[in-house]
């Protein structure tokens, strides 16, 4: 049981009353006169985000009233853990089990604290997980998101490739998965030359982390996550401001580990493989250079236009390995381009796929669980922007346009048309705090993808 929750034990709990904003007047008319008077005299506005705390005659807290737009909104209770006094609360609503489960999910995600370096003494309020709430689903989802946030929020000094591998090993141990690593110069022997080139300048050895779980007869699902544990930009070095948040450049790796945790905890009937190319893009005498030509695992040669377009280089080797098997689906997550952020902002992750059916199903699942994603086009004519005079392709276009699309087209070159594949270009960071989503590392699109996977690979009835 997560510490933000409590179980029914007969103790007094304070009811949280979500009221639909467009039904407030009707609800208010049904309340006792004293409650109506308090709501009026306290200046409570149903259109606002702040709750109203209702007192009992003895001064104790009697109830909490909160305005909501929709009963299905998982973020409706997301701000309450940081605004309510300590105590034990319960949701008082006539909604369905799904609505109550969503409310508990938002409460749990809003209770997150990153505690590794700063002592936090405040006592958080707790929410009772009643019998109508699918507590296992709620806690599995929250545990996955917490893992993603913790990994991203951890500074690079404590989240280098070997630390990321340790996190994967811990996850594997918890669920009986197998973990294999290819480290340092072994990458050259195994044909992962692009991963090695990007990571060789660091004192922290580059590696490919490979986690496997599931039964042999189940459909194969492969997750690939960009694990650039810190990105200086390489010889095309970033500015100081551009480097400030680059501890989050392993956010793709964090996402696939969080998604793997959720898949394994839910016992989804798939043969799961997780591939994480983990590197630090550092500056040293042996760093790869603009103008160098690398030979990828697939055999395609890549001319380096910019060493700060390193994420796609490590991903191309991992995707080539993923495509070497007969996977039913390949999903990759990466904090890949600033261009995606320019197009969609920091809070809306973009995704690319050549499959119309997959795109539609993902969008439907995302809308159902209120985890927004947005499809961007794999516009084939822009592939010409990746042409090279001396190699099969360049790693980034010299044109300042369509950067997210050309990055996705680069990755697509390493996945055969016969493979169903989707690529997520994510921010993995909240620049501002919102209900249930504190500032800092964030899981984006994870719940949407899991909702789709749980439908697609659900066990037969």
C-alpha positions in Angstrom: 0.0 0.0 0.0 1.4 3.4 -1.0 1.8 5.8 1.8 -0.7 8.2 0.2 -3.5 5.7 0.7 -5.3 4.1 3.6 -7.6 1.1 4.0 -11.1 1.1 5.5 -10.6 0.6 9.2 -13.6 2.1 10.9 -11.8 5.4 11.7 -13.5 8.7 11.0 -12.7 9.9 7.5 -13.4 13.3 6.0 -15.5 13.2 2.8 -14.4 14.9 -0.3 -17.4 16.0 -2.3 -16.7 16.6 -6.0 -19.4 18.7 -7.5 -19.9 19.2 -11.2 -19.6 22.9 -11.9 -22.6 23.1 -14.2 -24.7 21.3 -11.5 -23.5 23.4 -8.5 -26.7 25.4 -8.0 -28.8 22.2 -7.9 -26.4 20.6 -5.5 -26.2 23.7 -3.3 -30.0 23.9 -3.0 -30.0 20.4 -1.5 -27.5 21.3 1.3 -28.3 22.3 4.9 -28.7 26.0 5.5 -25.5 26.2 7.6 -23.4 24.6 4.8 -24.9 27.0 2.2 -24.1 29.9 4.5 -20.5 28.8 4.9 -19.9 28.3 1.2 -21.3 31.8 0.6 -19.5 33.6 3.4 -16.1 31.9 2.7 -16.2 33.2 -0.8 -16.0 29.8 -2.4 -16.2 29.9 -6.2 -17.2 26.7 -8.0 -15.4 27.9 -11.1 -12.1 28.0 -9.2 -9.5 25.3 -8.6 -9.3 25.7 -4.8 -11.4 23.4 -2.5 -13.6 24.7 0.3 -13.1 23.2 3.7 -16.3 22.9 5.6 -16.1 22.9 9.5 -18.2 21.0 12.0 -19.7 22.9 15.0 -16.8 21.7 17.2 -14.3 23.2 14.7 -13.1 19.9 13.3 -13.1 19.5 9.5 -16.4 18.2 8.3 -16.0 17.9 4.5 -14.2 19.2 1.5 -16.1 20.5 -1.5 -14.4 20.7 -4.9 -15.6 21.9 -8.2 -14.9 19.5 -11.2 -15.7 19.7 -14.9 -16.0 16.0 -15.5 -16.4 13.0 -13.2 -13.9 11.0 -15.5 -11.1 13.6 -15.0 -8.2 11.8 -13.3 -6.7 15.1 -12.3 -9.8 16.3 -10.4 -8.2 15.4 -7.0 -4.7 15.9 -8.1 -4.0 19.1 -6.2 -5.6 18.1 -2.9 -2.6 16.2 -1.4 -0.6 19.4 -1.4 -3.5 21.6 -0.2 -5.4 19.6 2.4 -4.3 19.3 6.1 -3.1 15.8 7.3 -5.9 13.4 7.9 -7.7 10.5 6.3 -10.2 11.3 3.5 -12.6 9.4 1.3 -14.4 10.4 -2.0 -18.1 10.8 -1.4 -19.6 10.5 -4.9 -22.3 8.5 -6.7 -20.0 8.0 -9.7 -19.0 4.6 -11.2 -16.1 2.5 -10.0 -14.2 3.9 -13.0 -14.7 7.5 -11.8 -13.7 6.6 -8.2 -10.6 4.8 -9.6 -9.7 7.8 -11.7 -10.0 10.1 -8.6 -7.7 7.8 -6.6 -5.2 7.8 -9.5 -5.1 11.6 -9.5 -4.7 11.7 -5.7 -1.8 9.3 -5.8 0.0 11.1 -8.7 -0.5 14.4 -6.8 1.1 12.9 -3.7 4.5 12.3 -5.4 7.6 13.7 -3.7 11.2 13.3 -4.8 12.9 12.5 -1.5 16.4 11.4 -2.4 18.3 14.6 -1.5 16.0 16.8 0.5 14.4 15.8 3.8 10.6 16.3 3.7 9.0 16.3 7.1 5.4 17.2 6.3 2.8 14.6 6.8 0.6 14.1 3.7 -3.1 13.4 3.8 -4.3 9.9 3.0 -7.1 8.7 0.8 -9.1 5.6 1.7 -9.2 3.1 -1.1 -12.7 1.8 -0.8 -14.1 -1.5 -2.2 -15.4 0.3 -5.4 -11.8 1.3 -6.4 -9.6 -1.0 -8.4 -6.7 -0.5 -5.9 -4.3 -2.8 -7.7 -4.6 -1.0 -11.0 -4.3 2.4 -9.3 -1.2 1.4 -7.4 0.4 -0.3 -10.4 0.0 2.8 -12.5 1.2 5.1 -9.8 4.2 2.9 -9.1 5.1 3.1 -12.8 4.8 6.9 -13.0 6.8 7.3 -9.7 9.6 5.2 -11.2 9.7 7.3 -14.3 9.7 10.5 -12.2 12.4 9.3 -9.8 14.7 8.2 -12.6 14.4 11.5 -14.5 14.7 13.7 -11.4 17.9 12.0 -10.3 21.0 14.1 -11.2 23.3 12.7 -13.8 26.1 12.1 -11.3 23.9 9.4 -9.8 22.2 8.3 -13.0 24.9 7.4 -15.4 24.7 4.3 -17.6 25.8 1.9 -14.9 23.2 3.4 -12.5 20.5 3.1 -15.1 21.5 -0.5 -15.6 21.2 -1.1 -11.8 17.7 0.3 -11.9 16.8 -2.1 -14.7 18.4 -5.0 -12.8 16.4 -4.1 -9.7 13.2 -4.1 -11.8 14.1 -7.4 -13.4 14.7 -8.9 -10.0 11.4 -7.7 -8.7 9.4 -9.5 -11.5 11.6 -12.5 -12.4 12.9 -11.0 -15.7 16.3 -11.7 -17.2 18.8 -8.9 -17.7 21.8 -8.8 -20.1 24.2 -6.0 -20.8 26.7 -5.4 -23.5 29.3 -2.9 -22.1 32.1 -0.8 -23.5 34.2 -2.2 -26.3 32.0 -5.3 -26.3 29.5 -3.1 -28.2 32.0 -3.0 -31.1 32.3 -6.8 -31.1 28.5 -7.2 -31.2 28.0 -4.6 -34.0 26.6 -1.7 -31.9 29.1 0.8 -33.3 26.8 3.9 -33.1 26.1 3.3 -29.5 29.8 2.9 -28.8 30.7 6.0 -30.8 28.3 8.3 -28.9 29.3 7.0 -25.5 33.1 6.3 -25.8 34.2 9.8 -24.7 32.7 9.4 -21.2 34.4 7.8 -18.2 31.1 6.0 -17.8 31.1 3.0 -20.2 28.3 3.0 -22.8 26.1 -0.1 -22.8 23.1 -1.8 -24.2 20.7 -2.9 -21.5 18.5 -5.8 -22.5 15.6 -7.0 -20.3 13.4 -10.0 -21.2 10.2 -11.2 -19.5 7.2 -13.4 -20.3 6.2 -16.7 -21.7 7.5 -18.1 -25.0 4.1 -18.6 -26.6 2.9 -15.0 -26.0 3.1 -12.2 -28.7 6.4 -10.3 -28.7 6.4 -6.7 -27.6 9.6 -4.7 -27.7 10.2 -1.4 -26.0 13.2 0.8 -26.9 14.2 3.8 -24.8 16.8 6.6 -25.4 19.2 6.5 -22.4 21.4 9.5 -22.8 22.2 10.0 -19.2 23.7 13.4 -19.8 24.0 15.3 -23.0 26.7 18.0 -23.3 26.0 18.1 -27.0 29.4 16.5 -27.7 31.8 18.6 -29.8 28.8 20.6 -31.0 28.5 21.6 -27.4 25.3 23.0 -26.0 25.0 26.3 -24.2 24.9 26.4 -20.4 21.1 26.9 -20.5 20.7 24.2 -23.0 22.6 21.8 -20.8 20.8 22.7 -17.6 18.1 20.0 -17.9 20.0 17.4 -19.7 19.8 15.0 -16.8 16.4 14.3 -18.3 17.8 13.1 -21.7 17.4 9.5 -20.4 13.7 10.2 -20.1 12.9 7.7 -22.9 14.7 5.0 -21.0 12.8 5.9 -17.8 9.5 5.6 -19.8 10.2 2.1 -21.1 11.3 1.0 -17.6 8.1 2.5 -16.1 6.0 0.9 -18.8 7.7 -2.4 -18.3 7.0 -2.3 -14.6 3.3 -1.7 -15.3 3.2 -4.5 -17.9 4.9 -7.0 -15.6 2.9 -6.0 -12.5 -0.3 -6.4 -14.5 0.9 -9.7 -15.9 0.0 -8.7 -19.4 0.4 -11.8 -21.6 3.3 -10.7 -23.8 6.9 -11.6 -24.3 8.4 -8.3 -23.3 11.8 -7.1 -24.4 13.2 -3.8 -23.3 16.3 -2.4 -25.1 18.0 0.7 -23.6 21.1 2.1 -25.2 22.7 4.0 -22.3 25.5 6.5 -22.8 26.8 9.9 -21.7 27.4 12.2 -24.7 30.7 13.8 -23.3 33.6 15.8 -24.7 37.1 14.3 -24.8 39.9 13.6 -27.3 38.2 10.4 -28.5 34.7 12.0 -29.0 33.0 11.4 -32.3 33.2 14.4 -34.6 31.1 16.3 -37.2 32.0 14.8 -40.6 32.7 11.3 -39.2 31.0 8.4 -40.8 29.6 5.6 -38.6 28.5 2.2 -39.7 25.2 1.2 -37.9 24.2 -2.2 -36.7 21.9 -2.5 -39.7 24.8 -1.7 -42.0 23.6 1.7 -43.1 26.4 4.3 -43.0 25.7 7.6 -41.3 27.6 10.9 -41.8 27.6 13.0 -38.6 26.2 16.5 -39.3 25.8 17.4 -35.7 27.1 15.5 -32.6 24.1 16.9 -30.6 21.8 14.7 -32.7 23.1 11.7 -30.8 19.9 10.2 -29.5 18.9 8.9 -32.9 22.3 7.3 -33.3 22.0 5.1 -30.3 18.4 4.4 -31.0 19.1 3.3 -34.6 21.3 0.4 -33.3 18.7 -0.6 -30.7 15.9 -0.4 -33.2 17.8 -2.5 -35.7 18.2 -5.2 -33.0 14.5 -4.9 -32.1 13.6 -5.4 -35.7 15.7 -8.5 -36.0 13.0 -10.4 -34.2 9.4 -11.1 -35.1 7.9 -8.5 -32.7 4.2 -7.9 -32.9 4.9 -4.2 -32.0 7.9 -2.0 -31.4 7.5 1.1 -29.3 10.2 3.6 -28.7 10.3 6.6 -26.4 12.9 9.4 -26.7 13.5 13.0 -25.6 14.6 13.5 -29.1 14.0 16.9 -30.6 13.4 20.5 -29.6 11.4 20.8 -32.8 8.6 18.6 -31.3 8.4 21.0 -28.4 8.2 24.0 -30.7 5.4 22.2 -32.6 3.4 20.9 -29.7 4.7 22.6 -26.6 6.2 20.9 -23.6 3.0 19.2 -22.3 1.8 17.3 -25.4 4.0 14.4 -26.6 4.1 13.7 -30.3 4.1 10.3 -31.9 4.8 8.9 -35.3 3.7 5.7 -37.0 3.1 4.5 -40.5 0.1 2.4 -39.3 -3.2 4.2 -39.6 -4.9 1.6 -37.4 -2.3 1.8 -34.7 -2.5 5.6 -34.7 -6.3 5.6 -34.4 -6.2 3.0 -31.6 -3.6 4.9 -29.6 -5.5 8.2 -29.9 -8.7 6.5 -28.7 -6.9 4.9 -25.7 -5.2 8.3 -24.9 -8.6 10.1 -24.9 -10.2 7.4 -22.7 -7.5 7.7 -19.9 -7.0 11.4 -20.3 -3.3 11.1 -21.2 -3.0 13.3 -24.3 -0.8 12.5 -27.3 -0.7 13.9 -30.8 0.2 12.3 -34.1 2.8 14.0 -36.3 3.4 13.0 -39.9 6.1 10.7 -41.3 6.2 12.9 -44.4 8.3 10.9 -46.8 9.4 13.7 -49.1 11.5 15.2 -46.2 13.6 12.0 -46.3 15.7 13.8 -48.9 16.8 16.3 -46.2 18.8 13.4 -44.8 20.8 12.7 -48.0 24.6 12.5 -47.7 27.2 12.9 -50.4 29.5 10.3 -48.9 27.2 8.0 -46.8 23.8 6.4 -46.9 22.4 9.3 -44.8 23.3 12.1 -42.4 22.2 12.1 -38.8 20.5 15.5 -38.9 19.4 17.9 -41.6 21.3 21.2 -42.1 17.9 22.8 -42.8 16.2 24.4 -39.7 12.8 23.0 -40.5 10.8 19.8 -39.7 13.4 18.6 -37.2 11.0 16.2 -35.4 9.8 14.7 -38.7 13.3 14.2 -40.1 14.4 12.6 -36.8 11.5 10.2 -37.0 12.3 9.5 -40.7 15.9 8.7 -39.7 14.7 6.2 -37.2 12.2 4.7 -39.6 15.1 3.8 -41.9 16.1 1.2 -39.3 12.7 -0.5 -39.0 11.4 -2.6 -41.9 8.0 -1.9 -43.3 6.9 -5.3 -42.1 7.4 -4.2 -38.4 4.6 -2.3 -36.7 6.4 0.6 -35.0 5.5 3.7 -33.1 8.0 6.4 -32.0 7.2 8.9 -29.2 9.1 12.2 -29.1 8.6 13.5 -25.5 9.6 16.3 -23.2 9.5 14.0 -20.1 9.5 17.1 -17.8 6.9 19.4 -16.4 8.0 23.1 -16.6 5.1 24.0 -14.3 3.1 22.3 -11.6 -0.4 21.3 -12.4 -2.9 19.1 -10.4 -1.3 15.7 -10.1 1.7 16.7 -12.1 4.4 18.4 -10.1 7.2 20.3 -11.6 10.1 18.0 -12.7 10.4 14.6 -14.4 7.1 13.3 -15.8 5.7 10.2 -17.6 4.1 11.4 -20.8 2.0 9.0 -23.0 2.8 6.1 -20.7 -0.7 5.5 -19.5 -2.1 6.0 -23.0 0.3 3.3 -24.4 -0.5 0.9 -21.6 -4.3 1.4 -22.1 -3.8 0.5 -25.8 -1.5 -2.5 -25.0 -3.9 -3.8 -22.3 -6.7 -3.8 -24.9 -4.7 -5.3 -27.7 -3.0 -8.0 -25.7 -5.7 -8.7 -23.2 -6.1 -12.4 -22.3 -9.0 -14.1 -24.1 -12.2 -14.2 -22.1 
